[in-house]
Amino acid sequence: MSSFFRIHSGGIVRNGFGALLAGPSGSGKSTLTVRLVMDGFSLLSDDEVWIDPESLLLHPNPRYLLLKESAWDLFPAYREKFVRTEETQRRSWWLHSQDLRQGCRAAPTPLWGLICLKPRLGNRPSLEEIGQTEALSSIMKECMNFSGDVRLSVLVKIVNAARLFKLNIGDLNECAELLSQVLP
Amino acid sequence: MMNESSTPIVREELQYRELNDGGVVYDTSAERIHTLNLTAAYIWNCCDGSRNLLQIASELHQHANVPLDKALDDVREAIRYFQNEGLLHSQ
């Protein structure tokens, strides 16, 4: 595991194509990941994806999903499966992937796309393709290990290999619909 | 402050990568990343101490087919940014 490149990102898979949902804490990674898995996508992680720095194969992270306050209202069907965390400042829950959907864990998957999650701009979410420099600067601070030249080299490989988008978040169902239309 | 006869040199310890829409400079000591558009990336690559600002502008003028005065404005602006961000050797 120490050789994996760890990125602060959700990760989902459909039809053998993997996509990263990258963004800082509170950007909606976990919520959007859960929503997409409910729609049939497979799960790599809701918060941290492990990437082989040579092949860029995306590896699933076995950790429980960590959902914040809003999940209580957004996913009422799973409330009885939620396990309250010890966090005292605000309510949050652990959710096991098997309780989300049996067998939803993805196998290691090639990288197809990188979705950079951005703050809400208006009432409606928007999804647009972005350039390599914007994508790279967005995910630079989401790297959790590696440093210096190695970090930059892996990130350049990622933006060279992936389709690149930014998603200005908005209504959860509309975000899921936008991504569902663009992901293979 | 740089003038048109100055020969800027980028700090060699900075990490730089070319991308298809520009380039990125990673300042590992400051943990900062700087994104450059295609013009700024071209100018960055010219900052090796062998050319002054006028020569860089002249090359940019020919390379990008932009008027020379516009190229010189772009070079001045880029160099000012590089300098303000501490990306150049002090002269």
Chai-1 contact restraints between the chains, C-beta under 6 A:
chainA,res_idxA,chainB,res_idxB,connection_type,confidence,min_distance_angstrom,max_distance_angstrom,comment,restraint_id
A,G131,B,D21,contact,1.0,0.0,6.0,A-B,restraint_1
A,Q132,B,L19,contact,1.0,0.0,6.0,A-B,restraint_2
A,Q132,B,N20,contact,1.0,0.0,6.0,A-B,restraint_3
A,Q132,B,D21,contact,1.0,0.0,6.0,A-B,restraint_4
A,T133,B,L19,contact,1.0,0.0,6.0,A-B,restraint_5
A,T133,B,D21,contact,1.0,0.0,6.0,A-B,restraint_6
A,T133,B,G22,contact,1.0,0.0,6.0,A-B,restraint_7
A,T133,B,V24,contact,1.0,0.0,6.0,A-B,restraint_8
A,T133,B,T35,contact,1.0,0.0,6.0,A-B,restraint_9
A,L136,B,V24,contact,1.0,0.0,6.0,A-B,restraint_10
A,S137,B,I33,contact,1.0,0.0,6.0,A-B,restraint_11
A,S137,B,T35,contact,1.0,0.0,6.0,A-B,restraint_12
A,M140,B,I33,contact,1.0,0.0,6.0,A-B,restraint_13
A,G148,B,T28,contact,1.0,0.0,6.0,A-B,restraint_14
A,D149,B,Q15,contact,1.0,0.0,6.0,A-B,restraint_15
A,L152,B,Q15,contact,1.0,0.0,6.0,A-B,restraint_16
A,L152,B,R17,contact,1.0,0.0,6.0,A-B,restraint_17
A,L152,B,Y26,contact,1.0,0.0,6.0,A-B,restraint_18
A,V156,B,R17,contact,1.0,0.0,6.0,A-B,restraint_19
